[in-house]
Amino acid sequence: MSLPEAGGPVPTETGVLIVGGGPVGLLTSILLDHLGVPNVVVERRTGVQPAPAAHVVNARTFEICRAAGVDMERVEQACQPGDEGAWVRWVMSLTGEELGKVPFEGQHRLGELLEVTPHPLRNLSQPRFEAILRDHVPELVVDVEWVDAAQHDDGVISTLRRVDTGETMTVRSSYLIGADGAGSPVRRSLGVEMVGPPQLQAFIMIHACTDLSGVVGDRPATLYWIMDPDIRGTFVAHDQANTWVYMHEWDPATDPFESYTPQRCEEIFRRAARFDVNDEIELSIENISSWRMTCQIADRYGDGRIFLVGDAAHRFPPTGGLGLNTGAAEAHNLAWKIAAVEQGWASAELLESYESERKPIAETNAQKSLDNAFKLIEVWMALGATDDPDETRANVDAALTSYAGREAVRVAAEGQAEHFDMLGLQLGFAYQVGGGLVLDDGSAPPAPANEVRDYIPSTHPGSRLPHAWIERDGERRSTLDLVEPGRFTLLTASDAWAAAGGELGGDVVPLTVAQEGRDWYDPNGTWAVVSGIGDAGALLVRPDQHVAWRATEPGTDPAGELRRAIAGLRGIGGAH
């Protein structure tokens, strides 16, 4: 796909109008296109996000990209090498003393993680991710902003405006999706309120192009927390040889943003890294912006035919990297439901389950992000930080001159390990029975010792289908690949259940039967361990790869039981 240009044509009608061309909006478009739903993305910017804002893309988001047909080889090549970003370090400066460290999200054990996901979490800066996603979007119109919309029984009529000329136009769509960020005009037009603290902290983001690989040397990391009280902040290494960000703590009440000139920002950056302003290391300030840390959830995820995804629906502290990834799962959840209604095999009632399923997940992720942010204070407390700068300086100096003081700081830093090891939260989230698209089988869900860190593969209804490496058509594939876009999938090794699925065919919902031993093989026995259904049971998997229903026994009337299971799903197969 060639890069879109300002002034390009805007269609007058489409299936879904997506406002916002960030990663979540783009992924929503790709998913809908993969499901056969016409859509258009409108974006105010012409190019991709210029500054590397988001950078943590977790396993579930990559799995969703894989399911949507995104070029995963290109994604892999764009990611930061695992050994370059395998740690989080607390240091006095980028070149100064190290006080503690913890592993970063399993980047030091990527091979091991391949047993639970085909694509482990990686560092992938937002500009690179957006560029890849843009190349998969069916239609992207840039330099156009959304103004307002009028909603009708059969669709939405939106008014758009060209940023450069002010020309306005209208677009009719069946649905409107606001993926337009934290300040979402779509959300504001609906009168949706954000619930939670509007500001926790403020920062100046200084994006610099510089090669610091030689500077960090044998101390590579994704994050460097600068513990010098005179220059508190955080370095983010998006690419050690080129792309760095420094998050500088900022008080907007006393320090105007306009004072952060490129010269001042370079001085701050060099000081935090302990460079001299005349150091020979070349450094170019590329972007300077301000942002405010918040923790808020929309009180509603939409209204009628208008929905919110990503930052338009929630704002998390960045501590945990859950914002973009939560939005990606929202796109996955919403896209198949819109496709089902548009294609006539589900009623509009199905769309009500979007909020009931996704909002609780966002609330959990928001709280964990907030917990992480507050827990980080423990490292500063171990150093003796107070509200008085002079007292803090003296306490820090004293702490670092004693073994006990250094040990306290090290222990506090290592106590942050859960913050940077959240596989359980990323892959273990499940949809509950109350949403209407998960049927209780009477069993207890998995109970990990630590729900944040520990992931237990499970086919308990509502869970993401566990990944296992299998063989299909002579190729190594993932069990996740068995779930076809826009179709329910019946997974079983049983001839009786497979026959029942074949008997139903597509007369109720689009249904694919994938029988082990006939359509695919479990050469290593991994699936047999994680599936929980043995040779006689069956799984009904939703188009978004979450288990809707599970049978662990042969069944006395497999066809009837399967038909009743599908009929028990809210909104599926027409109005209930």
C-alpha positions as CSV (number, residue, x, y, z in Angstrom):
1,M,0.0,0.0,0.0
2,S,1.4,3.4,-0.9
3,L,1.4,6.1,1.7
4,P,-1.9,8.0,1.9
5,E,-1.8,11.7,0.9
6,A,-3.7,14.6,2.2
7,G,-6.6,15.6,0.0
8,G,-7.5,12.0,-1.0
9,P,-11.1,11.1,-1.7
10,V,-13.4,10.4,1.1
11,P,-16.1,7.8,0.5
12,T,-19.7,8.9,1.0
13,E,-20.7,5.5,2.5
14,T,-19.1,2.6,4.2
15,G,-19.9,-0.2,6.6
16,V,-17.9,1.1,9.6
17,L,-16.3,4.5,10.0
18,I,-13.3,4.4,12.3
19,V,-12.1,7.7,13.8
20,G,-8.5,7.5,14.7
21,G,-5.5,6.0,12.9
22,G,-3.4,4.9,15.9
23,P,-2.6,1.2,16.5
24,V,-6.0,0.3,17.9
25,G,-8.0,2.1,15.2
26,L,-5.8,0.5,12.5
27,L,-6.1,-2.9,14.0
28,T,-9.9,-2.6,14.2
29,S,-9.9,-1.8,10.5
30,I,-7.7,-4.8,9.6
31,L,-9.9,-7.1,11.7
32,L,-13.1,-5.9,10.1
33,D,-11.6,-6.2,6.6
34,H,-10.5,-9.7,7.4
35,L,-14.1,-10.5,8.3
36,G,-15.4,-9.0,5.1
37,V,-16.8,-5.8,6.6
38,P,-16.2,-2.6,4.5
39,N,-14.6,0.1,6.6
40,V,-12.7,3.4,6.4
41,V,-10.3,4.9,8.8
42,V,-10.1,8.7,9.1
43,E,-7.0,10.3,10.7
44,R,-6.0,13.9,11.4
45,R,-2.3,13.2,11.0
46,T,-0.8,12.6,7.6
47,G,2.1,10.4,8.8
48,V,2.5,7.9,11.6
49,Q,2.9,9.0,15.2
50,P,6.2,11.0,15.1
51,A,7.3,10.2,18.7
52,P,7.8,6.7,20.0
53,A,5.0,6.8,22.6
54,A,3.7,3.3,23.3
55,H,6.4,0.6,23.0
56,V,5.2,-2.6,24.8
57,V,3.2,-4.9,22.6
58,N,2.2,-8.0,24.4
59,A,1.6,-11.6,23.3
60,R,-2.1,-11.3,23.1
61,T,-1.9,-8.3,20.8
62,F,0.5,-10.1,18.5
63,E,-1.7,-13.1,18.5
64,I,-4.6,-10.9,17.3
65,C,-2.4,-9.4,14.6
66,R,-1.5,-12.9,13.5
67,A,-5.2,-13.8,13.4
68,A,-5.9,-10.7,11.3
69,G,-3.3,-11.6,8.7
70,V,-0.7,-9.0,9.6
71,D,2.8,-9.8,8.3
72,M,4.3,-11.2,11.5
73,E,7.8,-11.6,9.9
74,R,7.9,-7.9,9.3
75,V,6.7,-7.3,12.9
76,E,9.4,-9.5,14.2
77,Q,12.1,-7.6,12.3
78,A,10.8,-4.3,13.6
79,C,11.0,-5.3,17.3
80,Q,13.8,-4.4,19.6
81,P,16.1,-7.5,20.0
82,G,15.2,-9.4,23.2
83,D,18.7,-9.3,24.7
84,E,18.8,-5.5,24.3
85,G,15.7,-4.9,26.3
86,A,15.7,-7.8,28.8
87,W,16.1,-5.7,32.0
88,V,14.8,-2.8,34.0
89,R,17.4,-0.9,35.9
90,W,17.5,1.7,38.7
91,V,20.5,3.9,38.3
92,M,21.8,7.2,39.6
93,S,22.3,8.2,35.9
94,L,22.5,6.5,32.6
95,T,26.2,6.2,33.1
96,G,26.2,6.1,36.9
97,E,25.9,3.6,39.6
98,E,23.3,0.8,39.4
99,L,21.1,0.3,42.5
100,G,18.9,-2.6,41.4
101,K,17.4,-4.4,38.4
102,V,14.7,-6.9,37.5
103,P,13.9,-8.8,34.2
104,F,11.6,-7.1,31.7
105,E,8.6,-9.2,30.7
106,G,10.5,-12.4,29.9
107,Q,12.7,-10.8,27.2
108,H,15.5,-13.0,28.7
109,R,13.5,-16.2,28.1
110,L,11.7,-15.7,24.8
111,G,12.4,-19.3,23.8
112,E,10.6,-20.6,26.9
113,L,7.6,-18.3,26.3
114,L,7.1,-19.8,22.9
115,E,5.5,-22.8,24.7
116,V,2.6,-20.6,25.7
117,T,2.3,-18.2,22.8
118,P,3.5,-18.1,19.2
119,H,4.5,-14.4,19.7
120,P,5.9,-13.4,23.1
121,L,5.8,-9.7,24.2
122,R,8.3,-7.5,22.6
123,N,9.3,-3.9,22.5
124,L,8.0,-2.3,19.3
125,S,7.8,1.4,19.2
126,Q,4.5,2.9,18.1
127,P,5.8,4.6,14.9
128,R,7.1,1.3,13.6
129,F,4.0,-0.6,14.6
130,E,1.7,2.0,13.0
131,A,3.7,1.9,9.7
132,I,3.2,-1.9,9.5
133,L,-0.5,-1.7,10.3
134,R,-1.1,1.1,7.8
135,D,0.1,-1.2,5.1
136,H,-2.7,-3.7,5.9
137,V,-5.6,-1.2,6.2
138,P,-8.1,-1.3,3.3
139,E,-8.8,2.4,3.2
140,L,-7.1,5.2,5.3
141,V,-8.0,8.8,4.7
142,V,-5.6,11.3,6.3
143,D,-5.7,15.0,7.0
144,V,-9.3,14.6,7.9
145,E,-11.0,15.1,11.3
146,W,-14.3,13.9,12.6
147,V,-16.6,16.8,13.6
148,D,-19.9,15.2,14.7
149,A,-22.5,12.6,13.9
150,A,-26.3,12.0,13.8
151,Q,-27.4,8.5,14.7
152,H,-30.4,6.9,13.1
153,D,-32.1,3.5,13.4
154,D,-30.2,2.1,10.4
155,G,-26.9,3.9,10.6
156,V,-24.8,6.9,11.5
157,I,-24.2,10.1,9.4
158,S,-20.9,11.7,10.3
159,T,-19.6,15.1,9.4
160,L,-15.9,15.3,8.5
161,R,-13.6,18.2,7.9
162,R,-10.3,18.5,5.9
163,V,-7.7,19.8,8.2
164,D,-5.8,21.8,5.6
165,T,-8.8,23.4,3.7
166,G,-11.7,23.3,6.2
167,E,-13.9,21.6,3.6
168,T,-16.7,19.5,5.2
169,M,-18.3,16.4,3.9
170,T,-20.6,13.7,5.2
171,V,-20.2,9.9,5.4
172,R,-23.0,7.4,6.1
173,S,-22.0,4.2,7.9
174,S,-23.7,1.4,9.6
175,Y,-21.5,1.9,12.7
176,L,-19.1,4.4,14.0
177,I,-16.0,3.5,16.2
178,G,-14.2,6.1,18.2
179,A,-10.5,5.1,18.3
180,D,-9.6,8.8,18.7
181,G,-7.5,8.8,21.8
182,A,-7.6,10.1,25.3
183,G,-9.3,13.3,24.3
184,S,-11.8,11.5,22.1
185,P,-14.2,13.9,20.3
186,V,-16.5,10.9,19.6
187,R,-16.7,10.1,23.3
188,R,-17.4,13.7,24.2
189,S,-20.2,13.9,21.6
190,L,-21.9,11.0,23.4
191,G,-21.7,12.7,26.8
192,V,-19.8,9.8,28.1
193,E,-18.0,10.6,31.4
194,M,-14.6,9.4,32.5
195,V,-14.5,7.9,36.0
196,G,-11.3,8.1,38.0
197,P,-8.5,10.6,38.8
198,P,-7.9,13.0,35.9
199,Q,-4.3,13.6,36.8
200,L,-1.8,11.7,38.9
201,Q,1.5,13.1,37.6
202,A,2.8,15.2,34.7
203,F,5.8,14.7,32.4
204,I,7.7,16.2,29.6
205,M,8.6,13.6,27.0
206,I,11.9,14.3,25.3
207,H,12.5,12.2,22.2
208,A,16.1,12.1,21.0
209,C,17.9,10.4,18.2
210,T,21.3,9.2,19.5
211,D,23.4,6.1,19.6
212,L,23.9,5.2,23.3
213,S,24.7,1.5,22.8
214,G,28.3,2.2,23.6
215,V,27.3,4.2,26.6
216,V,25.1,1.6,28.3
217,G,27.6,-1.1,27.3
218,D,27.0,-4.3,29.3
219,R,24.0,-2.8,31.0
220,P,21.3,-3.0,28.3
221,A,17.7,-2.4,29.4
222,T,14.3,-1.2,28.2
223,L,13.9,1.2,31.1
224,Y,16.4,3.1,33.3
225,W,14.9,4.8,36.3
226,I,17.0,7.7,37.2
227,M,17.3,7.9,41.0
228,D,19.4,11.1,41.3
229,P,16.9,13.4,43.1
230,D,18.2,16.4,41.2
231,I,17.1,15.0,37.8
232,R,14.3,12.4,38.4
233,G,12.9,10.7,35.4
234,T,13.0,7.6,33.2
235,F,14.9,6.7,30.1
236,V,13.1,4.4,27.6
237,A,15.4,2.7,25.1
238,H,13.3,2.1,22.0
239,D,16.4,1.3,20.0
240,Q,19.7,1.7,21.8
241,A,21.5,2.7,18.6
242,N,19.0,5.4,17.5
243,T,15.8,6.1,19.5
244,W,15.6,7.2,23.1
245,V,13.0,8.9,25.2
246,Y,13.5,10.7,28.5
247,M,10.4,11.1,30.7
248,H,11.1,14.2,32.8
249,E,9.0,14.8,35.8
250,W,7.2,18.1,35.5
251,D,5.1,20.5,37.5
252,P,2.9,22.5,35.0
253,A,1.8,24.8,37.8
254,T,5.2,26.3,38.2
255,D,7.1,25.4,35.0
256,P,5.4,26.4,31.7
257,F,5.7,23.9,28.8
258,E,6.9,26.7,26.5
259,S,10.1,26.9,28.5
260,Y,11.1,23.4,27.3
261,T,13.1,24.5,24.3
262,P,15.2,22.0,22.3
263,Q,18.3,23.5,24.0
264,R,16.9,23.0,27.5
265,C,15.7,19.5,26.7
266,E,19.1,18.5,25.4
267,E,20.7,19.8,28.6
268,I,18.2,17.8,30.7
269,F,18.8,14.7,28.6
270,R,22.6,15.0,28.8
271,R,22.4,15.7,32.5
272,A,20.3,12.7,33.3
273,A,22.7,10.6,31.3
274,R,25.6,12.4,32.9
275,F,27.0,13.7,29.6
276,D,28.6,17.0,29.4
277,V,26.9,19.6,27.1
278,N,30.1,19.6,25.1
279,D,30.4,15.8,24.9
280,E,31.2,14.4,21.5
281,I,28.2,12.1,21.5
282,E,25.8,13.4,18.8
283,L,22.2,14.0,20.0
284,S,19.2,15.4,18.1
285,I,16.1,16.4,19.9
286,E,13.3,15.1,17.6
287,N,10.1,15.8,19.6
288,I,9.1,17.5,22.8
289,S,5.6,17.0,24.3
290,S,3.8,17.0,27.6
291,W,1.4,14.4,29.0
292,R,-0.5,13.8,32.1
293,M,-0.8,10.4,33.8
294,T,-4.4,9.5,34.5
295,C,-6.4,6.4,35.5
296,Q,-9.9,6.6,34.1
297,I,-12.6,4.4,32.6
298,A,-15.5,5.5,30.4
299,D,-18.8,5.1,32.2
300,R,-20.2,3.7,28.9
301,Y,-18.4,2.0,26.0
302,G,-20.8,3.5,23.4
303,D,-24.3,4.3,22.5
304,G,-26.4,2.5,19.9
305,R,-24.3,2.2,16.8
306,I,-21.4,4.1,18.2
307,F,-18.6,2.4,20.1
308,L,-15.4,3.4,21.9
309,V,-12.1,1.5,21.8
310,G,-8.6,2.0,23.2
311,D,-7.7,5.3,24.8
312,A,-11.1,6.7,23.9
313,A,-12.6,4.2,26.4
314,H,-9.8,4.2,29.1
315,R,-6.7,6.0,30.2
316,F,-4.1,4.0,32.2
317,P,-0.9,4.9,33.8
318,P,1.9,3.6,31.5
319,T,3.2,1.4,34.3
320,G,2.6,-2.0,32.8
321,G,2.1,-1.1,29.2
322,L,-1.5,-2.2,29.2
323,G,-3.2,0.7,27.4
324,L,-2.6,-0.2,23.7
325,N,-2.9,-3.9,24.5
326,T,-6.2,-3.6,26.2
327,G,-7.4,-1.7,23.2
328,A,-6.3,-4.4,20.8
329,A,-8.3,-7.0,22.6
330,E,-11.3,-4.6,22.5
331,A,-11.0,-4.3,18.8
332,H,-10.9,-8.1,18.5
333,N,-14.0,-8.5,20.7
334,L,-16.0,-5.9,18.9
335,A,-15.0,-6.6,15.3
336,W,-16.4,-10.2,15.1
337,K,-19.7,-9.1,16.7
338,I,-20.2,-6.3,14.2
339,A,-19.5,-8.7,11.4
340,A,-21.9,-11.3,12.8
341,V,-24.7,-8.7,12.9
342,E,-23.9,-7.3,9.5
343,Q,-23.8,-10.8,8.0
344,G,-27.2,-11.7,9.5
345,W,-26.3,-14.6,11.8
346,A,-26.6,-12.6,15.0
347,S,-29.0,-10.0,16.3
348,A,-28.1,-6.5,17.4
349,E,-28.4,-7.8,21.0
350,L,-25.0,-9.4,20.5
351,L,-23.3,-5.9,20.4
352,E,-24.5,-5.2,24.0
353,S,-22.0,-7.8,25.2
354,Y,-19.1,-5.7,24.0
355,E,-19.2,-3.4,27.1
356,S,-20.2,-6.1,29.5
357,E,-17.2,-8.3,28.5
358,R,-14.6,-5.7,28.0
359,K,-15.2,-3.0,30.6
360,P,-14.4,-5.4,33.5
361,I,-11.1,-6.3,31.9
362,A,-10.2,-2.6,31.5
363,E,-11.1,-1.9,35.1
364,T,-8.7,-4.7,36.2
365,N,-5.9,-3.5,34.0
366,A,-6.4,0.1,35.1
367,Q,-6.2,-0.9,38.8
368,K,-3.1,-2.9,38.2
369,S,-1.5,-0.1,36.3
370,L,-2.3,2.2,39.2
371,D,-0.9,-0.3,41.7
372,N,2.3,-0.4,39.7
373,A,2.7,3.3,39.7
374,F,2.2,3.7,43.4
375,K,4.5,0.7,44.2
376,L,7.4,2.4,42.4
377,I,7.4,5.0,45.2
378,E,8.9,2.3,47.4
379,V,12.3,2.7,45.8
380,W,12.3,6.4,46.5
381,M,11.1,5.7,50.0
382,A,14.1,3.4,50.5
383,L,16.4,6.2,49.5
384,G,14.7,8.5,52.0
385,A,12.9,10.8,49.6
386,T,10.7,13.5,51.2
387,D,8.9,16.6,49.9
388,D,12.0,18.7,50.8
389,P,14.6,18.7,48.0
390,D,17.6,19.4,50.3
391,E,16.5,16.8,52.8
392,T,16.0,14.3,50.0
393,R,19.5,14.9,48.7
394,A,21.0,14.4,52.1
395,N,19.0,11.2,52.7
396,V,20.0,9.8,49.4
397,D,23.7,10.5,50.0
398,A,23.4,8.9,53.4
399,A,21.6,5.8,52.1
400,L,24.2,5.2,49.5
401,T,27.1,5.4,51.9
402,S,26.0,2.4,54.0
403,Y,25.6,-1.3,53.2
404,A,22.2,-1.3,54.9
405,G,21.0,1.6,52.9
406,R,22.1,0.1,49.6
407,E,20.5,-3.2,50.5
408,A,17.2,-1.5,51.3
409,V,17.2,0.2,47.9
410,R,18.1,-3.1,46.1
411,V,15.3,-5.0,47.8
412,A,12.8,-2.2,47.0
413,A,13.8,-2.3,43.4
414,E,13.6,-6.1,43.2
415,G,10.2,-5.8,44.8
416,Q,8.9,-4.3,41.5
417,A,9.4,-7.6,39.7
418,E,5.6,-8.2,39.3
419,H,5.2,-4.9,37.5
420,F,7.5,-6.2,34.8
421,D,6.3,-9.8,34.7
422,M,2.5,-9.8,33.9
423,L,2.0,-12.8,31.6
424,G,-1.0,-14.0,33.7
425,L,-2.8,-10.7,33.2
426,Q,-1.9,-10.6,29.5
427,L,-3.0,-14.1,28.5
428,G,-5.0,-15.3,31.4
429,F,-7.9,-12.8,31.3
430,A,-11.3,-14.5,30.7
431,Y,-14.8,-13.4,29.9
432,Q,-17.5,-14.3,32.5
433,V,-20.8,-16.1,32.2
434,G,-22.7,-12.9,32.8
435,G,-21.8,-11.5,29.4
436,G,-24.1,-14.0,27.7
437,L,-21.4,-15.5,25.4
438,V,-19.8,-17.9,27.8
439,L,-21.6,-21.0,29.1
440,D,-20.8,-22.3,32.5
441,D,-19.8,-26.0,32.6
442,G,-19.9,-26.2,36.4
443,S,-16.1,-26.4,36.8
444,A,-13.9,-24.0,38.8
445,P,-11.6,-21.7,36.7
446,P,-7.8,-22.0,37.2
447,A,-6.5,-20.4,40.3
448,P,-2.9,-19.3,39.9
449,A,-0.9,-18.4,43.0
450,N,-0.4,-15.0,41.4
451,E,-3.0,-13.9,38.9
452,V,-0.8,-11.2,37.5
453,R,2.4,-13.2,36.9
454,D,1.3,-16.8,36.6
455,Y,-0.4,-18.0,33.4
456,I,-2.1,-21.4,33.6
457,P,-3.2,-22.6,30.1
458,S,-6.9,-23.6,30.4
459,T,-9.9,-24.3,28.2
460,H,-12.3,-23.2,31.0
461,P,-15.2,-21.4,29.3
462,G,-14.3,-17.7,28.8
463,S,-10.6,-18.3,28.6
464,R,-8.4,-17.6,25.6
465,L,-7.8,-20.9,23.7
466,P,-4.5,-22.2,24.9
467,H,-1.6,-22.2,22.4
468,A,0.0,-25.5,21.5
469,W,2.3,-26.3,18.6
470,I,0.5,-28.7,16.3
471,E,0.9,-30.1,12.8
472,R,-1.5,-29.1,10.0
473,D,-1.1,-29.8,6.3
474,G,2.5,-30.8,7.0
475,E,3.3,-27.4,8.7
476,R,4.0,-26.4,12.3
477,R,1.1,-24.2,13.4
478,S,-0.6,-23.0,16.6
479,T,-3.9,-24.2,17.9
480,L,-4.9,-20.5,17.7
481,D,-4.6,-20.9,13.9
482,L,-7.5,-23.4,13.9
483,V,-10.0,-20.6,14.6
484,E,-11.1,-19.2,11.3
485,P,-12.0,-15.5,11.0
486,G,-15.7,-14.8,11.6
487,R,-16.6,-18.5,12.4
488,F,-17.1,-20.5,15.5
489,T,-14.8,-23.5,15.7
490,L,-15.5,-26.9,17.2
491,L,-12.3,-28.6,18.4
492,T,-12.5,-32.3,19.2
493,A,-10.8,-35.6,18.8
494,S,-14.2,-37.4,19.0
495,D,-15.9,-38.8,15.9
496,A,-19.3,-38.3,17.6
497,W,-18.7,-34.6,18.4
498,A,-17.2,-34.0,14.9
499,A,-20.2,-35.6,13.3
500,A,-22.5,-33.4,15.4
501,G,-20.7,-30.3,14.2
502,G,-20.9,-31.5,10.6
503,E,-24.6,-32.1,11.1
504,L,-25.2,-28.6,12.2
505,G,-23.1,-27.2,9.3
506,G,-23.8,-23.5,9.0
507,D,-27.5,-23.6,9.5
508,V,-27.3,-21.7,12.9
509,V,-23.9,-20.0,12.8
510,P,-20.8,-20.3,10.6
511,L,-19.1,-23.3,12.1
512,T,-15.9,-25.1,11.3
513,V,-15.1,-28.5,12.7
514,A,-11.4,-29.1,13.3
515,Q,-10.9,-32.7,14.4
516,E,-7.7,-33.8,15.9
517,G,-6.3,-36.8,14.0
518,R,-8.2,-35.9,10.9
519,D,-7.6,-32.2,10.2
520,W,-4.6,-31.6,12.5
521,Y,-2.2,-33.5,14.7
522,D,-0.8,-33.1,18.2
523,P,2.7,-34.6,17.6
524,N,4.2,-33.6,21.0
525,G,1.1,-34.3,23.1
526,T,1.0,-30.7,24.4
527,W,-2.6,-30.2,23.4
528,A,-3.6,-33.3,25.2
529,V,-2.1,-31.9,28.4
530,V,-3.6,-28.4,28.2
531,S,-7.0,-29.0,26.5
532,G,-8.8,-30.6,29.5
533,I,-11.2,-32.5,27.2
534,G,-9.5,-35.7,26.5
535,D,-10.4,-37.8,23.5
536,A,-14.1,-37.7,24.2
537,G,-14.8,-34.0,24.8
538,A,-15.2,-30.9,22.6
539,L,-14.7,-27.1,22.7
540,L,-16.8,-24.5,21.0
541,V,-14.5,-21.6,20.4
542,R,-15.7,-18.1,19.5
543,P,-14.3,-16.2,16.5
544,D,-12.1,-14.1,18.9
545,Q,-10.4,-17.3,20.1
546,H,-12.1,-17.5,23.5
547,V,-13.9,-20.6,24.6
548,A,-17.7,-20.3,24.6
549,W,-18.6,-23.8,25.8
550,R,-16.9,-27.0,26.8
551,A,-17.9,-30.7,27.0
552,T,-15.5,-33.1,28.8
553,E,-17.7,-36.2,28.2
554,P,-18.9,-38.0,25.0
555,G,-22.5,-36.7,25.4
556,T,-25.7,-38.7,24.9
557,D,-27.0,-36.5,22.1
558,P,-24.0,-34.6,20.8
559,A,-25.9,-32.8,18.0
560,G,-28.6,-31.7,20.3
561,E,-26.3,-30.6,23.0
562,L,-24.2,-28.6,20.6
563,R,-27.3,-27.0,19.1
564,R,-28.6,-26.0,22.6
565,A,-25.2,-24.6,23.5
566,I,-25.2,-22.3,20.5
567,A,-28.8,-21.3,21.1
568,G,-27.8,-20.4,24.7
569,L,-25.4,-17.7,23.5
570,R,-26.9,-14.3,23.7
571,G,-27.8,-12.7,20.4
572,I,-26.4,-15.6,18.3
573,G,-28.6,-17.1,15.6
574,G,-31.0,-14.2,15.6
575,A,-33.1,-12.5,18.3
576,H,-33.6,-14.5,21.5
